[in-house]
């Protein structure tokens, strides 16, 4: 097997691992009533963490065997793999609009990455790295506050997913910087960048977990999938001295592809908002199956003689008891 074919295979398996992790995360978010950001006591969630780690490791190995222009666009297939996998394994089929948005986001991202020059550039110095870290955490905090203001809705999930994508994207930048600067003669010289890298990776993981609660699978996953490499490419253009292939034509193509990817995200978000419960306090299937107040709920006959009948009104459901 040639190195190029091996890199393609590894990239596809990596995308499948990321898709599987996203499906597990979304299921945990939909079923759990505990912590939103870190369900540490849920063993299923740790399975998603392992799948994310496997996907990241395979992606790094694929980059070692193949060019960036091939490996990065293949990573955009995560959302395309996730939709049929969700329909097959957890009975969550996607509608036509969701598929249309997913394909738009994937095509736009793949086109954007294909014209991004992944060649050698300069490595930012220590001051630039700390400035980048500060700006990143500020942007993540701003998106987090925005998500809190939006309440429990699909838009909240997209905002949290965007914050996770920013954290993951800049974590990729620090990964590249640490890998290029690390030396066996001074293994602890890059401890500051490694610490920032770890903090960004954990932040991205926790935010991505929270983004699936009430927002479904497709919209948050597509947002992370698009925002992550776009942020990394933007930092590469500004700090690493990278650029687009084909000069002005490549720049125009990148802008067009970015607009297509953004349109796909809008489609996925609108698809989620159009679904029942997509913008309410909870969008889990269990809540959707319960009768709403005012639907004429039959509590059934009350056996025996009871002088009083107490009706308890709960969230999104009506329960009767004697």
N, C-alpha and C positions, 0 to 999 in steps of 0.2 A: 504494500500500500504506500503510495507516494505521500510525502509530507502535506501537500495541499489537500488531498482527499481525506487524510487523517484529521486535519484541522476542521474540515467541513463536518465530518462525522461527530467530532467532539463538540463543535458548536451547536449542532442539532440536538445532541443529547443534553447539553447544558441548557438549551432553551426548554426542553421537556422537563428537566429537573426544576427549573424556575417556575414553569407553569404548574407543575404538581404542588410545589410549595405554596403558590398563590391560592390554589383551590383549597388546600388544607387550612390556610390562614382564614380564608373567607368562611369556611364551614365552622371553624372555631369561633369566629367573631359573631356569626349568626346564631349559634347555639348557646354560647356562654353568657352567663349573667354576672360574671365576676369582673376582674380587672380588664379594662379596655385595651391597655397598651402592652401589658406584659403578663399573660396568663401562665405564670411560671409553674403552677401546679398541674397544668394540663399536659399529659404526656404526648398527646396528639400534636400540640403546638411545637414541642421540641422536635417532632418529626419534620415539621415544616422548616425549622431552623437548620436541621441537618440537610434537607433538600436544597435550601438556599446555599449552604456551604459547599455542597457537591457541585451545584451549578457554577458557583464562582471559581472553584478549583478547575473544573473542566474548561471554563472560559479562558483562564490564565494559561493552561496547557495548550489550548487551541491557538492562542496568540504566539506561543513559542514555535509552533509548526507552520503557521500560515500567516499571510499578511493581514494587517489591520483592516484593509479595505474589503476583505472577504469575511473575516470573523465577526466584525461589529454589525454589519447588516443582517447576518444570520441570527444574531441575538434578538433582533426585532421580531422574530417569529414566535416569541413567547406567548403573546396575546392570541395569535392564530392557533397555536397548539392548545391553549387553555380552554377555549370555547368548546371544541368537540370533546375534550377530556372531561370537562364539567358535565356535559350532557350524558356522557357514557358512564361515568363513575358515581356522580351524585345527583343525577336526574335533574340537571339545571340547563335545559336547552336555551339557546340564544335565539332571539328573533332576527328578522331580516335587517332591521335597522342597526342592531348591535353588530351583526356581521359586517355590514357596510362600513360602520365606523371603525371597526377593528382593522379591516383591510386598508382603509384610508390611512389610519395611523401607522400601520406597518409599512405600507408603500412609501409614505412620506418620509418616515424615519430611515428606511433603507436607502432611499435616494439621497437623503442628506448625508448619511455616513459614507456613501460611495463617492461623493465629491470632496469629502474632508481629507486633507492631506495628513496622513499619519506618520510623516517622516520625522527625522530627528530635529528637535528644536532645543532651545536652551532650557536649563533647569532653573526655576525661580529661586532666589536666595532666601535666607532665613526671614528677613523683614517682609518680603512679599508673601511668604507662606503664612506668617502670623496675621498679616492683613487679610489674606484670603480666608483664613479660618474665622476671624472675627466677622467678616462680611457674611460668611456662610451661616454662622449661627444666628446672626441678626435676621437674615432672610428666612431661615427656618422658624425662628420665633415669631416673625410677623405673619407667616402663613399659619402657624399654630393658633395665634390669636384670632385670625380671620376665620379659621375653622370653628373656634369656640363661639364666635358671634353668629355663625350661620346655623348653629343648633344641630340637631341630629337629622341630617338630610343627605341626599346624594351629593350636593355641593360641598358639604362638610367633608365627605370622604375624598372628593377630588382635591380639595385644599390640603388635606393631610397627606394624600399621595404625592402631590406636588412638592410638599416639604420633604417627604422621604426621598423623592427623586433628586432634589437639590443636595441632600446629605450624601446619597450614594454617588452622585456625579462628582462631587468634590473629593469624596473618599477615593475615587479612582485616580484623581489627580495626585493626591498624596501617596497613593500606592506606587504610581509611576516615579514620583520624586524619590521615595525611599528606596525603591529598587535600583534606581540609577546611581544614587549616592552612597548606598551601603557598601561597606568594606569589611572584610574579615579582620583587618588590622585594627579597626576601631568599630566593633559591632554595636556599641551603645551611642555612637555619635549622632544617630538619627532618632534618639528616643523621643524628642519633642514631636516630630512629625508622626512617628508611630503612635504616640498617645492621641494626637488629633485624629489620625486615621481610625483608631479603635472607637473613639467617641462618636465619630460621624457614622461609622458602620452600625453601631448599636442604636443610635438615634434613628437612623433610617429604618432599621428592622422594626423598632417599636412603633414608629409612626405609620409604617405600611400595614402593620397588624391592625392598628386602630382605624385605618382608612376603610377597611372592609365592612365595618359594622354599620349597617343601614344603607350601604351604597352598592351592594352587590359585588360581583367579581370583575366584570369587564372594564368599567370606567376607572376604578382605582389602579388596576393592573396596567391598563394602557397608559395612564398618566405617568406612573413610575417608569414604564418602559421607554416612553418618549423623553420625559424630562431628564432622566439620568444621563444618557449620552449627549443630549443637547447642551446641558450644563457643562459636562466634561469637555465637549468640543469648544464651547465658548471660552472656557478658561484656557484651553490649549491655544486658541487663536490670540488671546490677549496677553497671556503670561509666558507661554512656551514658544512663541514666535512661529506657530504653525499657520497654515492657510488653506485655501481651497484649491483644488486642482482646476486646470483649464482657465485660470485667470478670471476676468470679468464674467465670462459665460458660466464658470463654476459657481461664482457668487450668486448670480441670478438664479441658477438652478437650485442652489441651497435655499434661497428665500422662498422659491415656489414650493419646494419639498417641505419646508417648515410650515408653510401655510396649509398644505394638504394634511400634514400630520395633526396640526391644530384643529382643522375641520373634523378630522376623525374623532378627536377627543370630545369636541362639542356634540357630535352625533351620539357618542356613547353616553355622555352625561344626560342629554335630552331623552334618550331611550330609557334611562333609569328613572328620570323624573316622571316619565309618562306611565310607568308601571304602578299598579296599586300599591300604596304604602311606600313609594319611592321617595317621598318628601315628608313623611310623617315621623312620629317619634320612634317607630321601629318598622323595619321592612322585612323582618324574618317571616318565614313561611308559617310558623306557628301562629303569629299574630294575625296574618292575613286570613287564616282559616277560621278565626274566631268571629262570632257575630258582633257587629257594631251596636252601640247603644242606639235604640230607636228602630231597630230592624224587626221588632216584634218577636222577642225571644220567648219560646215556650219552655217554662221551667218544669212542666209536667205536674201531675197530680200529687198533692201532699197527703200521705196516708194518715189516717186517724183524725182526731179532733184537736185542732190547735187554735187557741184564741188569737194568736198573733202570727203573722208571717213576715219575717225580716228579709229584706232584699239587700244584698251587698253589691255595690257597684265598684268594679275593679277596672284597671286600665284596659281599655279596648274590649272588655268582656263583661257579661252580666252573670252573676252566680246566685242561685237561690238556695236558701237553707231554712229549715224550720227550727 
